[in-house]
Amino acid sequence: MINPGFHQIPRGMVATIVTYLEMTSPPQAADAPLPAGYAFHRHTHAAPDWYRGMFRAVGEDWLWLSRLKMDDDALTAVLHHPDYELWTLQHHGADVGLVEIDHRTADTSELAFFGLIPAAVGKGLGRAMMGHALSRGFSRPIQRMHLHTCTFDSPQALGFYRRSGFKIILQKVEVAEDPRLAGQLPITAAAHIPVLK
């Protein structure tokens, strides 16, 4: 239990508020169509180095760090698992967005990662990506689909997830080693988040 008041973050660490959301049935809204030249592509045997590059391209501005801490064997075990779906949104064959659906826990699907590279933001692609994610998440007989976002993410993320039909169920505070100081991301990443050396 965290007592009310201010709590100092240790140097070399970062802290964020994580919001957990869920959906217990698919929404009735129709999927948004993709613009011409865009398509979803599933990667069933992604190489760790390629994946980390894509993960950084989408998440560097938001200080995504969890996958960067995994070694090749651990990351490959996730990405190649038959109950894990890794999709990219492609524009004329170039990867511009990431959608990951985790079915490894019985009766649930997790929207594990979801985002666009900076150059693709603001083009109205998010709704189509979410439609695809929900379709894949509810393609199995599940009780709920869930995800989490945090205060490091885009300020639009939480509102977007709620408009998509997800309901807030829980919040936590996460403290983690700063991946910029650990050499996993450049020191210039996520300039909106202070670096405490």
HELIX and SHEET records of a PDB file:
HELIX    1   1 PRO A   48  GLY A   59  1                                  12    
HELIX    2   2 GLU A   60  TRP A   62  5                                   3    
HELIX    3   3 SER A   66  LYS A   69  5                                   4    
HELIX    4   4 ASP A   72  LEU A   79  1                                   8    
HELIX    5   5 PRO A  118  ALA A  120  5                                   3    
HELIX    6   6 GLY A  126  GLY A  137  1                                  12    
HELIX    7   7 ALA A  157  ARG A  163  1                                   7    
SHEET    1   A 7 TYR A  38  ARG A  42  0                                        
SHEET    2   A 7 TYR A  84  HIS A  91 -1                                        
SHEET    3   A 7 ALA A  94  ASP A 102 -1                                        
SHEET    4   A 7 THR A 108  LEU A 116 -1                                        
SHEET    5   A 7 ARG A 144  CYS A 150  1                                        
SHEET    6   A 7 MET A  13  MET A  23 -1                                        
SHEET    7   A 7 LYS A 167  GLU A 177 -1                                        
END                                                                             
